[in-house]
Every structure is written in C-alpha cells, then in structure tokens.
Amino acid sequence: MRTVLFVCLDADTLGGVQRVTHTVAQGLAERGYEVHVAGLHASADPVRYVERPAYTRHPALSAAPAKRWHGRSGRRAITRLLAGIGPCYVVMTSPAVVTAMRDLLVPGRHLGIGQYHGSFDHALGSWHFRSVRAHYGALDQAVFLSADDARRFSEEALLPNACHLPNPLPGWPSAVSPVEGRRILGVGRLAGVKRFDRLISAFALARRTGGAAGWELHLIGDGPEEGRLRLHAAAEGVAGRVVFRGRIPAAGMPSEYRKASAVALSSEHEGLPLVIGEAASYGVPCAAFDVSGGVRTLVLPERTGLLVPPGDVPGLAAALSRLTGSADERRRLGAAARLHAERFRPERVLDRWTALLAHVSR
C-alpha cells in the first residue's frame, strides 16, 4: 500500500497540527507515496503551508458550520472521499477526527492511524482522554509525540497499540544565530493557552532585577489576546520593550531565529512545540515551562535549555535572566540544543514514518 490520507478538523488553519501534517505529507509524497490531505471543515483564515505541494489537497469535506461537520452530509462526504481514494492508510490527526471517521473505515481496505498532538497531562484534564481511551485502541496504531506520553497512554488508557513519533522540523539551517543580540522570541498565536501574559510578566521581572537590561521581547503571531497583552505590557512597565510583530510567513522565520538570542515558552499546555526545536536548530537556547513529555523531549534541563515548573513566573524570570546574562551560557546551551535537535530533522522523522507505515501494513 502506497497511499496515505491525512485528515484534520480543518487542514489550513494556522497551527502546529496543520503545519506538521503538511510537512509530513510533502515529505512522504517526495518519497513516492500518493498522499492526500483533507479537512472536515473549512478554515476561516486559511494558511498555505507548502507553495508547490506534491500531494493532493481536498476542499473541506462538509459545507456545514465547523461544529456540525459530524452530521449526515459530512459523513457522506467522508465516505465518498474514502471510496474515491481506494485502499489507504488513514491518518486521523485528533480525537475529534477519529470519532468522526473510525466506524467509516473498511477492514482490509483502510489502515487506521490515530494521532494525538497534545500531552498526556492535558488529555487527562479534558474529554480527550476519554475519547482516546474509547476509540484509539481499535485502530491499527495510536501515535503520540513522546515516549513518556505513549507509555502513560498505554498504561492508563489501556492501549495495546501505542507508539511515539515526534513532529519533524520543517527544515535544517546551515547558518545559526551568533546569540549576541538582545532579543528574546515568543512565537505562537496570541491566544489564552499560550499565556504570553506570563511571559511578559517574567520578562518585566527579569528587567526589574537587572537580568535583561537593554533586551527586547518580540512576540511573533496574531490573535484575539493582542489588545489585552498590550495593556498587560503597559501595566508591567515594559510596553516599550515588548514588540508585537504580528504574523510572519514561514519563509521569514529563519531570519527571526538568526536574530534571536533566546526563545521562551510560557504555554498552559503543549504537545511537542516546534518553536523550541526550530530555535534549537539555529543554536538558540530556550527557557520553558515544563508542561509535557514533548517539551522534555526537546529540552534537556541544564544541557540544551532551561525548564521551570508550569506557571512559575519568578522561575521563568530567573531562567531568562540567566540566558540574558551570559553569552557564553547561551552559546553552550545553544550548541548542545542544535546537536540534540538533529533527531528531529525532517529526513530522520520521515524515515520513522515510512517504518511506521510498513509496520502497520504487516
């Protein structure tokens, strides 16, 4: 079998699941697979991830509003797509997609692979855990982002088919950052889950204690929280040092990483955040909240970056002060981070995808 169908809730929104899906789809297509990418519903603000895709992109399968894709018309559209593609691996990228599609797969014709792009800890506090436990065990493979997440799902959701496969980086740069500038990056949608308010507070605290004098915090991304975050920066006394950059196309991000000397992650929860891996590939060290097995896969404490307990703003401020206070420390951690990130190079992760597909088809 050489045909792969990836299905997302929507395939073109700005987000980590979509970016990874298009990266893997392009990589497998370039290796000779027939690849399709489909969304159950349309994105309200579509992003084009691959300029010249070697795979087939399908329009939204349902014209119904986003919350009604699971209705009769949506199921008919999924069935038509599956029939038109023929025998294939069906990679379902979230619990909602698995719920929508699992009973539409035909044994012997479709091999079902369920991905979960979040962490075990986040799943446990939401309906995701119940959905994964109820549906993923009946698939041919359940795929998680880290060995820790796969082990915990296997044990606590009683999944006999759990494995782990990390997200790939979109590429591998030849030039790295000298980490000599005075710029910290925060990258992601300006939405509540990213908790950039905590990052702004940590940055302000680091400045008040003398650890980040002369530095700027650049926030790359857009979203509904921008107005509130601007007010929060003003209240913390750093409005002139927090730069809201807006959305930057993927082609512009290499320049941003080369100009950065540190990256920070302050999210409430994450799966395996690509921003840490991308920064590492440019030799830029990270200070991050320890919110998942995926974060711990990317950041080896004191070796490739700095981890602090989730939500610990003073701890994050101390980590930022440590990074801003020593170029030698940034270079040491950044060089080790780049070496560690080699395992997430796209060709290495694609090797693991081809091995996974071969294993599932046995």
Buried (B, 14 or more C-beta within 10 A) or exposed (E): BBBBBBBBBBBBBBBBBBBBBBBBBBBBBEBEBBBBBBBBBBBEEBBEBBEEBBBBBBEBBBEBEBEEBBEEBBBEBBBEBBEEBEEBBBBBBBBBBBBBBBEBBEEEEBBBBBBBBBBBBBBBEEEBBEBBBBBBBBBBBBBBBBBBBBBBBBEBBEBEBBBBBBBBBBEBBEEBBBBEBBBBBBBBBBBBEBBBBBBBBBBBBBBBBEBBBEBBBBBBBBBEBBEEBBEBBEEBEBEEBBEBBEBBEBEEBBEBBBBBBBBBBBBBBBBBBBBBBBBBBBBBBBBBBBBBBBBBBBBBEEEBBBBBEBEBBEBBBBBBBBBBBEBEBBBBBBBBBBEBBEBBBBEBBBEBBBEBBEEBEE
